[in-house]
């Protein structure tokens, strides 16, 4: 039989011997050796091993014969191993969950525009909150794109936005004003902050470095700072 039967605790000689014996029925060691291809010098050792595993029965008499056990014994062995493997799968899955929570980096750093884009892609989709400190430097198409996305979120997600009114062009005011009537002013010389649920992205524009942080204690404090600053700031619209 083809296949790796070592998973069942059977080596190649054993599985070939058992298969030949099933086909031969009651048979002598000599015939089994010739039929299975197992060397005669190894056949008795192999048959003894199979007998210990409950797969062969020895018939004593003038000539020693061997008969195979019902192949259902192999099926029972497979089912037993499958149960063991399923138990192992469950244990490993539990370990995987522990590994994911303990190994995941709480702080990642990236450089350049490409790095900023990678960090943005790693940010979660907002479920409860999205607090942003924006540093506008984009055109109308970008503004409209962001506005369309925020419009979908505004009714179910706590969205708060701070921006420097001195950097708000007419296009920005027109685009963002339709969906963020309470965008508030904070002088900004080059920092982007986005706090989305349990993740925070901080980008230092002039240094060209972006941080993605998932430390919950830090994020909770940053949320408090953001909300306090937001509440004290004047409305842009």
N, C-alpha and C positions, 0 to 999 in steps of 0.2 A: 504494500500500500504506500502511495506517495504521501508525503506530508511530514511535518516535524512532530513526532509523537513524544519527544522528550518532555513536552508540557504535561504529558500523562505519566511520566516516569518510566517510559519504555524506550529502550535504545533500538537501533536499526535491526540488530540480530533478533531481538525479542519480537518485534512487530512482524518481521518476515517469517519467523518460526511459527508464530500464532496464526498468521494468515494461511500459511501452507498447511498447518494442521487442521484448520477449519475446512479446507478444501479436500484434504485426504481422509478426514475422519480418524478413526483409530489407526495409529501407525507407529512404526519403530523409529528410533533415532536416526538410523541409517537413511531410511526413506525421507524423513523430514529434512535431514541435512542436504540431500541431493535436490529435493524439491524447492527448498528455501534459499539455497546458495550460502547457507551458514556453514563455515568450515566444520568438519566432523570433530575436530579438536575442541570446538567451542559449543557444540550442540547440547551436550549434557548440562554444562554450566548454564546455558540459556534456558533450557527446559526447567531446570531447578528454580531458576529465578522466576519464571512464569508461574510455576506451581506455588511459590511463596506469595505471589500476587493474586492467586485465585483464578488464574486464566488457563491452567493446565492441570489435568489429573493423571497420575501415574497408575497404570494397571500392572500389578506384579503377576508373574507366572513363569512358564518355561522361557518365554521371550518377553522382555519388558516392552510394554506398549504405552502410548500416550494418547489421551483424548482431550480435545479442547473444551473449555467451559463455554456456555452460551455467550455469544457476542454482546448480549445485553449487559454483561459485566463491563465491557468497554464503555457502553453508553452511560452506565451508572458512574463510571470513573470520570467521564467527560462532564456529567452533570455536577458531580462533586467539585471538580476543578472550576467549573463555571461559577458555582456558588462562591468558592474561595476568591475567584477573580472579581466577582461583583462586590464582595465585601472589601476587597483591596481598593476597587474603584471608588467606593464610598469614602474610605479613609483618605485616599489621595485627593478626592474632591474637597474634603474638609481642609486638608493641608493647603490646597490651592487657594482657598478663600483666605486663609490666614496669611499665606505668602503674599497675595495681592495687596492686602491691607498693610502689611508690615514692610514690604520691599518698595512699594510705590514711592517715588521721590516726592518729597514735600516742597522742594524748591528746584526749579529748573531755570537755567540761564541761556539766553541765545543772543547772538549779535547780528546786526544788519537787518535789512528789510525782509530777507528770506526767513531769518530767525523769528522776526516779529510775526510773520504770516504763519509759521509753524505753531507758535504759541497760541495764536488766535484760534487755529483749528482744534487745539487741545482743550479749549475752554468749553465747559458744559453748556447745553441749551438751558436757558433760564426756566426755572419751575416756580420759584417764589419771588426772587429779588434780582434786580439788575441796577446797580449804581455805577454811573460813569462820570469820570472827569475827562472831558474831551479837549483835544488840541487840534482845532480845525486847520486843515491845509489842503482840502480837497475841493474838487469842482462840484457842479450841480448834480451830475449824474450819480456821484458817490452819495451825496446828501439824499437824493431821492431814493436810492437803494436802501440806505439805512432807515429812512423814514417809513418806507413800505414795510420793513421788517418790524420796526417798533410799533407800527399801527396794529399789527396782528397781536402784539403782546400786551399792549397798554391796558386793556380791560381786565386782564387776569393776573398780571405780574406787577409787583411794586417797582416801578421804574422812576429813578431820580437821576437828573443830569445836571452837572456843573460844567460851565464853559466860560471862557473869557469873552465878554461882549465885544471887546476891541478886535477880536479875530473873527467875529460873526459877520460874514459878508451878506449882502441882500439875498443872495441865493440860499445861503444857510438859514437865514431868518425865515425865508419863505417856506423852505422845505421842512425844517425842524419845527417851526412855529405851528404847523398844522397838527402835529402829533404830540408835541411837548410844550404846551402853553405855559408850564411852570419851570422851564429850564432856567437855572439861576446862575448868577455871575460869580466867578472866582478868577482873579488874575492868574494867568498861566503862561510861564515862559518856556515850557517844553516838557510836560509830563502827561502821560496818558495812564489813567487808572480805570480798570473795569472790575467790579466786584459782582460776580455772578454766583449766587447761592454759596457754595463752599469752595470757591476758587477765586483767586484774585490775580489779575494781570497788571503789571506795572512796567511801563515803557519810558525810558529816559531818552527823549528825542535827540538831544545834542550829544549824548554819550553813545547813542546807537545800540543800546542794550535793553533787553526785555527780560523780565522775570515772571515766571508763572509759579504761584505759591498756593499750596493746598494745606497749609497749617491752620487748623480750625481756630485755635486760640488767637492767632494773629489776625485772621479774617474777622472774627467777632469784634476785636478792638477797632479794626479799620472801618467796619460798618458803623460803629458808634461815632468815630471821628467824622466819617463822611456825613452821617445824618445831622450831627451837631453843626457842621460847617454849612450844610445845605439849608438848614432851618434858619441860620443867621444871615444867609446871603439874600441879595435882592433879586427880584424876578427880572429876567431879560425881556420877556414878552408881557 
